[in-house]
Structure formats: structure tokens, C-alpha cells
Amino acid sequence: MYIIKVKGKKKIPNYIQLRDENFMLIGYFSYREGRPFRRLEKFGLKGKEDELESIVKNMPFGKLQKLDL
């Protein structure tokens, strides 16, 4: 699975995209620092909120990165 952090504009919040091994979009959700992630069980990431938060917090906008959790 791959992850990318996308910068929002004005009223559109920043968001996270999750992509599969073929880079097809499998899901996305808004991201605001300090707020909990929602619907992670849908992507098989339930219980990994803290690890995902630290990865997303430190990654730059617009850079695709392999997600190894």
C-alpha cells in the first residue's frame, strides 16, 4: 500500500490518499493534525492510528511513499 499527503486549499482540508500496489486509489480521508483518523478499519489499518499519525505528521506534501505498517 502507498500513501500520499495532499495539501488542501482555502476551505478544502488537507487529505491523505491510500493507493494499492498498482497505484489505484483505494481510499482517502481528510487530515487535520491532532484529530483522529476515521474509517481506518475499512483499509485494514484499525489499531495502527498512532503509527499512521507519526508517519503522516513527518511526511512532506505531494510525495508518494510506501506504507509499511
N, C-alpha and C positions, 0 to 999 in steps of 0.2 A: 504494500500500500504506500502511496505517496501523499504528501501534504504540501499545501502552499497557502501562505497568508496573503490576503489581498486587501489593499488599502481602500477604505470607503471614501466617499466624497460628500461633503456637507451633511445632509440628513441620512445618508446611507452609511450604516456602520461598517467597520472592518469585518471581514469574514474569513473563514477557513474552508478550503476545498479539500476533499479527500478523493483520491483517484486510485484506480486499480493498477495492476501491472501493465496494462495496455494504455494507460493514461486516460481512460474513460472516467468521467465524473461519476462518482457513486454517491456523493452527498456533500452538502455544505451547510454551514451554520454560522450565525453572527458571532463575533468575538469582541468582548469588552473586558479589559483587564480587571480582575477582581470578581467577575461574575462567573457563576458555574456554567459548565457546558451542559447542553441538553441533548437528549436523544442519542447518546453515545452507545447505548445497548444495541441500537439499530445497525451499528458498524462493527460490533464485536469489541468495543473499547470500554465496556462497563467496568468500573473499578480501577481504571487507569487515568482518572481525571487529573490527579496531581502530576503524574509523569507527563501527560499531554500539555498541561498548563505550563510546565517549565520549558518544554520544547518550543511551544508557540511563543512564549514570552521572549525567548532569546533569538528566535529566527528572524531574518530580515523579510521585509515585504517583497513579494514577487519572485522569490527563489524557491523552486521546486526541490523537495527534499524527501529522501526515503524515510519512511516511518517504521522504525524497528522497536516495537514495544513487547 
